[in-house]
């Protein structure tokens, strides 16, 4: 029995060595390259460009005297393209603000999967000098942006240095390939193939997530098995009855599960966000800074009716409850509001805005749980009302 086991182990080692040698050779000779996506060293990955007044049917302002420009940044909830462009919250906001004597335009630069740090870097590198905005409006999606502040994968991110100070670090290239390196592990055909296989088996990007989450486990001082438990719960958050099976996970549950398995990361996320807010304030003393918190469907009890049963089944599989998910996000938003006000930002809380909806139409899309056209119009109106009621905004007028 022992002899057979040794023979098996030797055979396994030899085959692994052959695979490694072949993989290393292919990387070095740049042969049989998979469809790698190359990242951007300053932003992590690119954005599709800005949307302006003319994209929503509003007359262009050109160089109108006294023109007031608002730069809006955010994630995929700020990048949505509705069938009717007039449903976009950028259009609703700009239309409501244009009723005064000051010519106002909104430059919208939402990008799916961007973290708040990436959104600010986009503003700093591509929007600030090109458009000279007097107001920065950052849409913060509270269903996953707290988690995104901790993610190092393919994006500039915050870490703590040896003295505990928060500093920005370069991306850890995982889904994208580092444009500046020839590292074998980042260009491995073998690891890429393993990722593809596990993804098709229902374990989304196992290699990618293990590389990313091992850092989180180490940072939190937690055993590696916690990462594996988190991955298993994350697999349980996939719902095959949805058109987009990862919708619950991507928009709500990934963040909730991560903080459940790594509760120490909650304070770290808030600390990173507070540091970002203070940094933006220090670097933009003449710009009115506005943080607008867009809640998830779970937070405002607006899970679409036709997916409520799959939603509850998914919660059961992951060991979460609707109350736990909602209370966690609610507390995070409360703490974020406090930090933003302390850092000199105007905070627009959209929770009551969406909770107060009594009309027809779902607030979130049942396919992917992004905000619907109904919610988008409400958000634009509530943001406009908050700005028009703000003394800081009035002073700029």
Number of C-alpha atoms within 10 A of each C-alpha: 6 7 8 9 10 11 12 12 12 12 12 12 12 12 12 12 12 12 13 15 12 14 20 18 14 18 21 14 9 11 11 10 13 12 7 13 11 17 21 17 17 15 21 24 19 14 15 10 12 18 16 19 19 12 13 18 11 14 10 13 14 9 8 11 9 11 15 20 18 22 23 24 28 27 23 17 21 25 21 20 13 12 9 9 16 19 21 25 26 30 26 22 23 24 21 17 21 13 10 10 9 14 19 21 27 24 21 23 25 25 24 14 18 24 25 24 23 24 24 22 17 21 21 15 13 14 21 18 10 10 14 13 22 18 20 25 22 24 22 23 23 23 29 23 25 27 19 21 24 20 21 22 21 23 28 24 24 25 18 14 11 7 6 8 9 16 12 14 14 17 23 20 22 21 19 20 21 21 12 10 9 13 12 14 16 19 24 19 22 18 15 21 13 14 20 16 15 14 14 10 9 13 19 19 17 18 20 17 18 15 14 19 22 18 15 20 18 12 14 14 11 15 11 15 11 15 23 16 13 20 21 13 22 22 18 19 26 23 18 11 10 17 11 15 15 20 20 24 22 19 21 25 25 23 23 23 22 20 18 18 16 19 13 14 20 18 12 18 21 20 17 22 22 18 17 21 24 17 12 20 18 12 10 15 10 11 17 19 25 22 21 22 22 25 26 25 23 23 23 19 14 17 21 19 11 11 15 13 12 15 20 13 13 21 19 14 14 18 11 17 13 14 11 12 20 21 14 16 22 20 11 18 23 11 14 22 20 13 20 21 14 13 19 17 21 21 21 21 19 19 17 11 18 23 15 11 16 7 8 7 13 17 27 21 18 20 16 17 23 20 23 20 24 20 23 26 20 23 25 20 21 21 24 21 15 16 18 15 11 12 10 14 17 10 7 11 12
